[in-house]
Amino acid sequence: MCGILAIATLAGAPVDLSDAQAIAMRDRLAHRGPDDATLLRRANVLLAHRRLSVIDPTPAGRQPMSSPDDRYSLIYNGELYNDADLRAELERSGVRFRSSCDTETVLQALIAWGADALPRFRGMYALAFHDAKNQTLTLARDPLGIKPLYLWTGQIAGRSHAVAASEIPAILAHPHISARPDILGVSAYLTTIRTVTRERTLFEGVRSLRPGERITIDLRADTLRETSSDLWETLAAQAPSPADDLRSQVMRSVRLHLRADVPTCCLLSGGLDSSAIVASAAPHCPSLRTYCSGAPNTGADSDDFPAARLVANHLGVAHTEAPITRELFLERWPDMIARQGLPLSTPNEVAINEVARTLRAQGHVVALSGEGADELLGGYEIPMLQAWEHINAAPHMPTDPGLFHILANAWIPPSAKAGVLNEPALRAIESDSALIDAYQQEFAWVEATRPSKMPRESEREARLQDHLRFHRRMNLPNLLQRLDSATMLESVESRTPFADARIAALCERLPMSRKYTPPTLAAPAHTKLALREAFAPDLPEQIVSRPKASFPLPFQGWLDGHLPALERSSLARELFTDAARAAVNHNPAQTWHMAWPMINIALWGERWWG
């Protein structure tokens, strides 16, 4: 796992940055790669890399990695889980490898197969691939959005530039790129607590590559020209049959995700997803250690600690707890914002960060996590019930599915913005038209690419599948970003065996009746049915039937610790009305749905603009 930085300008014009300036940008990513740091110049392209050595930690795995003739160069952040299969195929075609690092497999696959290599990668990745002969820079991100990649394009000193990096602060460390808030992105965050909405970020001019997006930039023209594509449809066509056993596929995915040349562990909340991961990993790791975080003795731990202990004892693995106190939460919250340059999404990012800090201090570098199962298998009971009611035209539900998803999960709804935002900001967001349009476009894409209806599946069930696919497209990348940023701040590589292209494609072809059943007069709703059935033989019954939980924290009662930021932050005073700030200051625990995003924006504003 690593941090990458790529800067490109038009052919014939060198990147006009000193090594010291480029190194300053690169080293904003030092926490992503504490083991090595390199810089490579290729005429009009600069590639920089911070390395976290996980596979082949020898110098043979250093990046940027180039072909022997220096035509091709690659920087890569990720892990390739079908490395052995692709490497064997490339060797049969005559490729001779110099290392055992999967980076070299990615490089040789891109040289041999071009963009057609990307759908063949089973893994997580963000990469930049330079072809010096054809003068192209290709940027790509894995189909589920496990690894982040951001891009800025614009004019610097009268010349077109592209700057891409694993994290936004590395881009904004460029001496000629200014940090400016994107009010549309900020407003979207206030409603969704997501720091990315499709490609829009909180910073003007900086966009995120969407999951599965590939952008090829032509550096030969008068201006930078981009072409892009989406990998998901290609991958979906390669899905295993629904008849394939989910249990065996998950266990195989876990085995592949265990490959590492450094100590590996598992996160364990005591929920079904993380417990299934540990049950699959334990037979292959005799000394496996698991880690749990949360806030004990506060009434908000939802039995995470005892549930995790139960699973650890049942499976015979060593277990460590990383508790969160009010004091730790209030200290870590602004520290994480300052270091990653973004507001937090969910409060339990602090718990994820603390568990990563704990396991890293005990010598572990890689941690397996259970993210992904809920979005693939219908694990969120309330959102699934809301979607079912929407399909059945409940009177309180809006008819447009994109708007429905905004309103059903809003922290600060668009209709409340008039009381929250000052007049200039309110005019700028135009009734949150950009946010609504983004959700509508995403749901339209989901409907347009709907797979064939499953046998014996009703039209209502097929429409519920659409809503679940929308969760995967919109919710999952943000959860994965939360996991990536919170763990990489501590130089820990998090891996997600459920958020795997092959598992995702298999789950997509399962009928809804194998994922979620709505409540009836005779029975309650049931979530993740296929996963519960698959791992019932391995886990205690109370874990198999346990409702969803994920490192919960009693953050509502802790918000008052950072209320002063609402008055200190120049951005908060500029954006938020006196009445909104007064309401939050008066009772943050009661107005937590406003307080959490507003205080985050205030702390984020202090980080960048004082």
Secondary structure, DSSP 8 states (H G I E B T S, - for coil): -EEEEEEEE-TTS-----HHHHHHHHGGGGGG-BSEEEEEEETTEEEEEEE---S--SGGG-SSEE-TTSSEEEEEEEEETTHHHHHHHHHHTT---S-S-HHHHHHHHHHHHGGGGGGG--EEEEEEEEETTTTEEEEEE-TT--S--EEEEEEETTEEEEEEESSHHHHHTSTT----B-HHHHHHHHHH--S-BTTB-SBTTEEE--TTEEEEEE-SSSS-EEEEEE-HHHHHTT---TTS-HHHHHHHHHHHHT--SS-EEEE--SSHHHHHHHHHHGGG-TT-EEEEEE-TTSS-STTHHHHHHHHHHHHT-EEEEEE--HHHHHHHHHHHHHHHSS--SSTTHHHHHHHHHHHHHTT--EEE--TTHHHHHT--HHHHHHHHHHHTT-TTS-SSHHHHHHHHT-SS-GGGHHHHB-HHHHHHHGGGHHHHHHHHHHHHHHHHT-----TT--HHHHHHHHHHHHHHHHHHHHHHHHHHHHHHTTT-EEE-SSS-HHHHHHHHTS-GGGT-B---SSS--B--HHHHHHHTTTS-HHHHT-----S---GGGTGGGGTTHHHH-HHHHHHB-HHHHHHHHH-TTTTHHHHHHHHHHHHHHHHHH-
